[in-house]
Amino acid sequence: MKHVAIIAFPDFGHVNPALHLGRQLAERGVRVTYILDEVNRPAVEAAGGALIGYPGNRLRLGGESSVGAGRMFEVMLGFQTHTVEVILPQVRAALDQDVPDLLIYDYESFVAGRTLARAWDCPTVLFAPAIASNEHYSVHAEAFADDMTEMKQGVEELFALLSRVEPDEEAAWSLMTPLYDEPTVVFLPREYQPEGDTFDDRFTFVGHCVPDTPPDSDWRPPETGARVALISLGTESNERAGFFRTCAEAFDDGGWHAVMTLGRGNTAHDIPVAPNLESHEWLPHAAVLPHASALVCHGGIGSIMEALYFGCPVVIVPHTPEHIVNGRRLVELGLGVVYNTDEMVPGTLRQVVDDLASDPVVQDRLDHMSAAIRGAGGAARAADMVEKILAG
């Protein structure tokens, strides 16, 4: 039985595609070991895998209306430090005598992925849960173009950390720099990737992973027949209480039915109450989006892809530099709108959503993108690629 190890940055948008891929491999008789924080154990076991679970301590981005490069690097450095001090020793102890045949990792887990690959002389597959980079296009360069000083400082701090696992300076740099010669699976359709025609057969674009069967949920569309707006800030950016208040006020006249997912642990005590407004800590978006006419969100690629899969237009209120890049691409393709956080008031937000959801040209573009995502192959195609590599 072939053995594959999967390492993913501990964020839902990274873990979710890793679980879908691992489930496909397990169903084909591959032994899958995940290296994730312990909170993911039930999901890993449900996907048919084994877990090397480490104690999670990742910093959150916080409730600011926007987050810049400095805070992003602070979060990343905290995770990579935890990788060096806790995760790597734990994984080495568990797998040095049970070396996998293949190591799959995302770029945000490069310290663990590349250190282990070198130690084990193990082939690798990179997976990109969001927009990918190659020799012609860099998503990181675009995201941090306006914060080069903070980016430079962050890179220097990461390099200093790498010296703890790789004392040779040249080898340490190679751990951090992009390696475009390794096979990469991208969880987007090529049509969404900026400069997609410059990505050759090293990159396999598989679209988005959506379960074949609808999620188990008690949610039902409103009996009034009103158009549904799904409002969410995902799992990372949902501490912005003012965002949800503004959205509630934008839709409190009854013209739409607004469904808000506030994030686990968040409550709706300061959100206006109305028959057409409902609030949940969490709700599977795949239960709502087939019935929705608009998604208002932070701009995480998972949220965007899930909406586009169901042909739903997107209004992005960005939180991080990555969200800005995602929104820029969404606007370029005519599939949605970026709405500046600092300009967010109920009346204009409502007008933006009304206009977007009523535009037949936008809907035509959405139909084409939905078809591209559905036709890209998803986790099954990603597993096909991995199996070919395992077969040699």
N, C-alpha and C positions, 0 to 999 in steps of 0.2 A: 504494500500500500504506500503510495506517494504521500509525502508529508510537506505541508505548506504552512508557513508562519505568516501572520498578517499583523502589521503594526499600524495603528491609526492615531492621529492626534485626538485627544479626548474632547471632542466636540461633536454634537449630533450630526452635523453636516458632513463630517469625516467618517464617523463610526457607521452611520446608516448604509452607505454604499459598500463599505467593507463587509458588513454583515450579509448584505444581499449576495455579494460575490462569494463569500465563504459558504453560504447556504447552498449555492449552486454546486460548488466544488464538493461539499460533503455529500450531497445527493448523488454525485457521480463516483463516490467511493474514495475520495481524497481525504486524508486525515488533516484536519485544519486546527491549528493552534493560534489563538488570538493573544496579542499582547496589548491589553487595555486596562483602564482603571477598573477597580473591583465592582463599581456600580453597574457595569455592563454584564455581569455574570448571568442573570436570567436570560437576557437577549442572546448571549453567546450560546448558552445551552439549548435555547429554542432553535438556533440556527444549526445545531448539530456539531458544534465545535467544542474544544477544550480551551480553558482560559488560564493564562499566567496573569493573575490580577494583582496590580500594584495599588497602594493607597493613593487616591487622587488628592492633589493639593493645588490644582490650577487656579490661578487668579482669574477673576471675572472682569469684564470690561467696565462695568459700573453703569450708572444711570445718566451720565452726561448726554447732552443732545447729540454730540459728535465726539469721536475718538480719533486722535492722530497717531502718527508713526511712533512717537515716544511711548505711548501706552501700549501699543501693539507689540513693540519689541520688549517691553517690560514683561508682558504676559508670556511671550515666546521664551525669553531668557529664563523665567521662572520654571517653565516646563522643561527646557533643556537641562537646567541645573538638576532638577528632579530626575531626569533621565540618567545623567552621569552618576548621581549619588545613590539612587534607589533602583531605578528600572533596569539598567544594564547589569548590575551585579545579580539581581534576582533572575533575570532571563538567562544569563550565563550559567548560573547554578542549575537551572532547570533543563537547559537544552544543549549544553556543551557536549553531553554524551548522547544526545538525541537530535543531531543537527538536521534541520529541515532540508528538503531537496530544493526548495525555492522560498525566497523571502519577498513578500509584497509589502510595500510601505508607501506612505504619502510624504511629500517633500517636507511638511512641517514636522515629521518624525525622522528627519535625515540623520540626526546624531545617532539614534538607536539603529536605524536601518542600515546605514553605511558602516558603522562600527562593527555591527554583528556580521554583516556580509563579508567584511575583510577578515574577521576572526575565524569565520567558518569556511571561507573560500566558497561562498554560496552565491548562485545566480540570483538576480533581483528583477522584480517588476515594480515600476513606479505607478501609483494610481493617483490621478488628479480628480478630486471631487468637485473642482470648480474650473475656472478658466485656466488653460495650460500655457506653458511657455516653451519656446524653441529658440534656435539661433536668430530668428528674425523678429520675434515678438516676446517681450517679457512682461508678464502681468505685474510682477513686483516693481519693476522700473516705472510702469505706468501708475501704479497705486501710490508710490512714495515719491513721485517726481517733485512734489511741492515741499517735501520734508527731507531733503537730502542730508542736511546736517545731522538730524536725529537718526536717519537711516545709517549714515556712516558710523555714528557712535554705537548704534545697536550691533552692527556687523563686527566692530572691534571687540565689543563685549562678548559676542558669541565666539569669536576666534580665540579669545583668552580662555574661555571655557573649554574649547576643543583641545587646547594644549594639555588638558588633564587626561584625555583619552588617547591623544596622538601627539607626542612631544616633537616629532619631526614637523617643522614649519610648513614645508611644501605639501606633505601628506595631509596636514590639518586643513590647509586651504582647499585641497581637493575634496575633503569631506563635505565642505560647505557649498562649493560652487556647483552649478548645474551640470549634470552629465546627460547630454542629449543622445548618447549612444545606447541607453538601456530602453527596453520596450516599455511603453507607457499606455495605460488604459485611462481614458478620459470620460468621465461621467457627464458628458454633454453631447449633443449632436454637433457634427462639424459645422453646421450652419450657424450655430451660436458663437463659435470660437472666433475671436478676432484674428484676421489674417489666416483663416482656416485653410486656404489653398496652399500655404507654405508648409503645412504639416504633412510629412511623408508617412510611409508605412511603419515607421517606428511607433506611431501613435494610432491607437484604436479608439475611435469615438463611438460610445455605446449608448448615448442618450441618458435618460433618467430611469432609476429603478422604482417601479410602482408595482405592488403586489398584484397578482393575477385576479385575486378575489377581493371584493370590497372589504374595508376594515370593519371589525366588529364595533358598532356604535349605535347608540339609541337616538342619535341626532336625525331629525327629519326636516325637510324644507318647510317653510311657513305655509299654512293652509290659505293664507290671503293671496298667494301668488305673487307677492312683492318680489322685486329683484333682490338678490342676496349679495351683500358685500362681506367678504371674510377679512378680518383685521387681525394682524399678528405681528409680533416682533421676534418670532422664533424662540430659540432656547437660550440665546446669548445676550440679546439686546433688550430684554423685556422689562427692565427696571425703570423705564421712562413713563411714569404715571401720567404726566401731562399729555403725552401722545394719545392715550386711550380716552382721556376726558375730551380732548378736542375732537376725536373721531366720533364719540358718542353724541356730542353736540351737533356735528355735521349731519348726522343721520336721524336726529330725534323727531323729525316731522312726520315720520311714517311712510315716506316715499320709497324707502328701501328697508330691507330687513338686515340689520347689522349683527354679525356673529363675531365676537371678540374672544381670542384666546390670549389670556393675560400672562401665562407662564406659571409653572408650578410654584405654589407658595404665595402667589399674588392674589389679592382680593379685589372685589369691585365696589368697596364701600364708598368711594368718592366719585363713582361714575353715575350719571343720571339714569334713572329708572324709567323705562317706557316699554310698551307691549312689543315694539319692533326692535328692541335692543336685548341681546342676550350675551352673557359673559361666562366664560369657562376658564378654569385654570389651564386645562388642556383638552384638546379635542383632535382626533385624527383629521387632518386637513383633507385627506383623500375622500372623506365622507361628505365634506361640504363643497369642495371645488367643482364637482360635476354639476352642481346646481347654482354656482356662483356666477355673477356677471362682472365682478371685480375683486381683486386682491389688493389690499393696502398693507404694505409690509416694509421691513427694514432693508431688504435687498440681498438677503442671503441666497446663494445660488440654488440651494435645495428648495426653498420656497418658490423661487422664480420658475425653476424647471417643473415643479409639480403643478403650478398654475398653468404654464404653457402646455403641458401634457394634456390638460383638460380644456385647452382653448380659452383660457380666462386671462383677460388683460391685467396688467400689474401697475400699480402706483407705488413707487419706491420713495420712502423717506429715509435716506441713508444714514448709517451710524458710524461706519468705519471707511477707510480708504478703499478697501476691497468692495464694499457695497457701492461706492461711487463708480468704480470701474464696471461692476455688473450693470448698474443703471445706465451708464453711458452706452454700453452695448445694446441694452434693451431699447433705448431711444433710437439708436442708429438703425435698428431693425424695424422700427415702427410698431413695437409690441406693447409699449407702455410709456409711462411718464415718470420723471424724477421730480419730486416735490421737496423743495428745500425746507429743512427742519425749522430754520429761523423765520420762515415766512408762513408757518403752518397756523392757519386760522380756519374755523369751521366752514365759513361761507365759501372761501376759495377752494378748499379741499373738496367740498361737495361738488362744486362746479367742475373741477378737474375729473372727478370720478364719473359724473354724468356725461361729460363730453367723450371721455374715453370709451365708456361702455356702449355709447350710442353710435360709434363711428363704424360704418360698414367696411371701410377700407382696412381699418385695424383688424376687424374680425376676419377678413380674408387672409391677412398675413398670419393671424393666429392659427387659422386652419392649416396653413402650410407648415408652420413650425410644429404644431401638434403632430402632424403626420411624420415629420422628420424625426421627432423624438421617439414616437412609437415604432418607427421603422428602423431605428438604429441598433436594436438587438438587446439592449439592457444588460443585466447581469449574466444572462445566458451567453451572450456573445463574449463578454469579458472572460467567462469561464472557459469558453472555447479557446481563446488566445492563451490562457494560462496552461491548459491541457496540452496544447501544441508544444509549449516550452518544456513542460515536464516530460513529454515524450522524446525530447531531444531532436 
